[in-house]
Amino acid sequence: MTDRKNVVIAGASGIVGARALRHLLSRDDVAGVIALGRRLLPERHEKLASRIVDWGSESAIASAIPDSTAVAVCCLGTTLKQAGSKAAFQAVDHDAIVAFATAAREKGAERFALVSSLGADRRARNFYLRTKGETEEALTQLNFAQLIVVRPSFIDDQGMRRESRPLERLMLPVARVIFSVIGKTSRYAPISADVIAKALVRLALDDTTTDRVRIVESEQLHQLGIGPARAG
């Protein structure tokens, strides 16, 4: 039996994060999950503890993470439209993520898994992709035994987002048809939130790979996200 791990997750109320939480709780090799967020989660589970944190305070984040935590999973993220400004976007997609990672590392976490984006690059001209790349770069400086970065393409939320995105609602069915012909595992094919979450959890708990930095592109996620999530 694989050693059971304690996991801390940030962003468990989001489209990918909620599914990642469900997969974590279903696994036999997970002893417990601490979910950090601005609000308590409605979910109830014997393995789950939900805690409120201020993402602007690294010390507050650290105080909510038990010393026995082995793995940190980060699904934090917003959009420029949701955030309202570049500064507000960076506060979430860079500052909060780096603060969470720093706190988790200080509390002993050896492995950190992040949901980033296809095309993330600190040298990109696009602000969104540049911020994602800068975040990835900052995390490599924290000396985790293993940093896992997944870079999904367009996320197919299967109608679960709360906010209105009329252009996405129009284009997504078209993209599904196109990539059903071209191939669903193409790098640019839409990828379901559940597939991303399942792949993320598998990677976060995979003890067979020792690469210090493991970057997994969207086409690989399609294959990793197939099949049961339970360890076994």
C-alpha positions in Angstrom: 0.0 0.0 0.0 1.4 3.4 -1.0 2.0 5.8 1.9 -1.1 7.9 2.5 -0.5 11.6 2.1 -2.0 14.8 3.5 -2.8 17.3 0.8 -3.5 21.0 0.8 -5.5 22.5 -2.1 -6.1 26.1 -3.1 -9.0 27.1 -5.4 -11.2 24.1 -4.6 -14.4 26.1 -5.3 -13.4 26.7 -9.0 -14.3 24.7 -12.1 -11.1 22.6 -12.1 -10.5 22.8 -8.3 -13.9 21.4 -7.3 -13.3 18.4 -9.5 -9.7 18.0 -8.2 -11.0 18.0 -4.7 -13.5 15.3 -5.5 -10.8 13.1 -7.0 -8.5 13.7 -4.1 -11.1 12.7 -1.6 -11.9 9.5 -3.5 -8.3 8.2 -3.5 -7.1 5.6 -1.0 -3.6 7.1 -0.9 -4.9 10.4 0.4 -5.2 10.6 4.2 -6.7 14.1 4.4 -7.3 17.3 2.5 -7.1 20.9 3.7 -9.0 23.2 1.4 -8.0 26.9 1.6 -10.2 29.7 0.3 -11.9 33.0 1.0 -15.0 31.1 2.0 -15.8 27.8 3.6 -16.8 25.0 1.2 -20.3 23.5 1.5 -18.9 20.0 1.0 -18.7 17.6 3.9 -16.4 14.6 4.0 -14.5 12.8 6.7 -11.2 13.5 5.0 -11.9 17.2 4.3 -11.2 20.3 6.4 -12.1 23.7 4.9 -10.3 26.8 6.1 -10.7 30.5 5.3 -7.5 32.4 4.4 -6.4 35.8 3.3 -4.5 35.2 0.1 -2.6 38.5 0.6 -1.0 37.2 3.8 1.6 34.5 3.5 1.7 34.0 7.3 -2.0 33.5 7.4 -1.8 30.9 4.7 1.0 29.1 6.5 -0.9 29.0 9.7 -3.7 27.1 8.0 -1.4 24.4 6.6 -0.5 21.5 8.9 3.2 20.6 9.2 2.4 17.0 8.1 1.3 18.2 4.6 3.2 16.5 1.8 1.6 17.8 -1.3 0.1 21.1 -2.4 -2.3 21.5 -5.3 -3.1 24.9 -6.7 -6.1 25.6 -8.9 -6.3 29.4 -8.2 -6.9 31.5 -11.2 -9.1 34.2 -12.7 -9.5 36.1 -16.0 -8.8 39.7 -16.9 -12.5 40.3 -17.3 -13.4 38.8 -13.8 -10.5 40.6 -12.1 -11.3 44.0 -13.7 -7.7 45.1 -14.1 -4.3 43.8 -14.8 -3.2 44.6 -11.2 -6.1 42.6 -9.8 -5.4 39.7 -12.2 -1.8 39.6 -11.2 -2.8 39.6 -7.5 -4.5 36.3 -8.0 -2.6 34.6 -10.8 0.8 35.5 -9.6 0.9 36.9 -6.0 -1.6 34.6 -4.4 -0.2 31.5 -6.0 3.4 32.4 -5.1 2.3 33.2 -1.5 0.5 29.8 -1.3 3.4 27.9 -2.7 5.9 29.7 -0.4 3.7 29.0 2.7 3.3 25.3 1.7 7.1 24.9 1.2 7.8 26.5 4.5 5.4 24.0 6.2 7.3 21.1 4.6 5.4 20.3 1.4 7.8 18.5 -1.0 5.5 18.5 -4.1 3.5 21.4 -5.7 1.1 21.0 -8.6 -0.2 24.0 -10.5 -2.9 24.6 -13.1 -1.3 27.1 -15.5 -2.1 27.7 -19.2 -1.1 26.6 -22.7 1.4 29.1 -24.0 2.6 30.3 -20.6 5.9 32.1 -21.1 7.5 34.9 -19.0 8.7 36.4 -22.3 5.3 36.4 -24.0 3.9 39.7 -25.3 0.4 38.7 -24.2 -0.1 39.9 -20.6 -2.1 36.8 -19.5 0.4 34.4 -20.8 3.4 36.4 -19.5 1.9 36.5 -16.0 1.3 32.7 -16.1 5.0 32.2 -17.2 6.3 34.6 -14.5 4.3 32.6 -11.9 5.8 29.3 -13.2 9.3 30.8 -13.0 8.8 32.1 -9.5 7.7 28.6 -8.3 10.9 27.0 -9.7 12.9 29.2 -7.2 11.1 27.6 -4.2 13.1 24.4 -4.3 10.3 21.9 -4.2 11.4 18.3 -4.6 9.0 18.3 -7.5 7.1 21.1 -9.2 4.3 19.9 -11.5 2.8 22.4 -14.0 -0.1 21.4 -16.2 -0.9 23.7 -19.2 -4.4 23.0 -20.4 -5.8 24.5 -23.6 -9.3 26.0 -23.7 -11.2 24.5 -20.7 -14.6 23.0 -21.5 -16.5 23.6 -18.3 -19.5 21.6 -19.6 -21.8 24.5 -18.7 -20.8 24.9 -15.1 -19.4 28.4 -15.0 -21.4 31.0 -13.1 -20.4 34.0 -15.2 -21.8 34.7 -18.7 -19.4 34.1 -21.5 -21.5 34.3 -24.7 -18.6 34.1 -27.2 -17.3 30.9 -25.5 -20.8 29.5 -25.4 -21.0 30.1 -29.2 -17.6 28.8 -30.1 -17.3 25.8 -27.9 -19.8 23.5 -29.8 -18.0 24.5 -33.0 -14.6 23.6 -31.5 -15.9 20.3 -30.2 -17.0 19.3 -33.8 -13.8 20.4 -35.4 -11.6 18.6 -32.9 -13.7 15.5 -33.0 -12.5 15.2 -36.6 -8.9 16.5 -36.2 -8.4 14.6 -32.9 -9.4 15.3 -29.4 -5.8 15.0 -28.1 -4.5 17.8 -30.3 -2.7 20.5 -28.2 -5.4 23.1 -29.0 -8.4 21.0 -28.5 -10.9 22.0 -25.8 -10.3 19.9 -22.7 -12.9 19.2 -20.0 -12.4 20.5 -16.5 -12.8 17.0 -15.1 -10.0 15.6 -17.4 -7.7 18.3 -16.2 -8.5 17.7 -12.6 -8.1 13.9 -12.8 -4.7 14.3 -14.6 -3.6 17.0 -12.0 -4.4 14.7 -9.1 -2.7 11.7 -10.7 0.5 13.8 -11.3 0.4 15.3 -7.8 0.4 11.9 -6.2 2.7 10.1 -8.6 5.7 8.7 -6.8 7.3 7.1 -9.8 8.8 10.3 -11.4 11.6 12.2 -9.8 12.0 15.1 -12.3 12.3 18.3 -10.3 10.2 20.3 -12.7 7.6 18.4 -14.7 5.6 20.4 -17.3 2.7 18.6 -18.8 1.1 20.1 -22.0 -2.5 19.9 -22.9 -2.3 17.0 -25.3 -0.8 14.8 -22.6 -3.5 15.8 -20.1 -6.2 14.2 -22.3 -4.5 10.8 -21.9 -3.7 11.2 -18.2 -7.3 12.2 -17.4 -8.7 9.0 -18.8 -9.8 6.1 -16.5 -10.4 5.9 -12.8 -8.9 8.4 -10.4 -8.6 6.1 -7.4 -5.1 4.8 -6.6 -4.8 1.2 -6.4 
